[in-house]
Amino acid sequence: MEQNAEEIRRLLGVPTAGEVALQFTAMSVSLARELVALTQSIALAQPPVGTIIAWHKTLIPNPAPLSDHWRECNGQTVNDTASPFHGLTLPSLNTTNLFLRGATASGGTGGTASHNHGYNATTDVTAGTDTSVVHPSGSTTTENHLPPYFEVVWVIRIK
């Protein structure tokens, strides 16, 4: 009778306990490989340490705090031994009204908050037979020429 049960099992395609265990092991290995690949892709999706991004800190009334991998760029010294920035001073981007500009190396600054233009000219003015020479000079008024803007909080990944 046991031989008949084995034959029926084969005819119906029902796996043995050993075959089920092998299939389960193969599935476990496959799932483990997928989990490793997923973990690696998530790690790759993380921006590199030193990345500066804009954070809309006040989008909601009580935003979640930054993770310990990020700091606001407020010119503070990093005090985190797990960070390669430990002991270094972060750029002060939120308190000095600087905008970010692309370059081949980072850390440089420049520009001015306002400017004016000087002028100096000579003009001959003729009225009838009289000619006068006018020498205007001076400078324009100081102007602030900010383009329209939207304020964000700059944050940097420190680890």
Buried (B, 14 or more C-beta within 10 A) or exposed (E): EEEEEEEEEEEEEEEEEEEEEEEEEEEEEEEEEEEEEEEEEEEEEEEEEEEBEEBEBEEEEEEEEBEEBBBBBBEEEBEBEEBEBEEEEBBBBBEEEBEEEEEEEEEEEEEEEEEEEEEEEEEEEEEEEEEEEEEEEEEEEEEEEEEEEEEBBBBBBBB
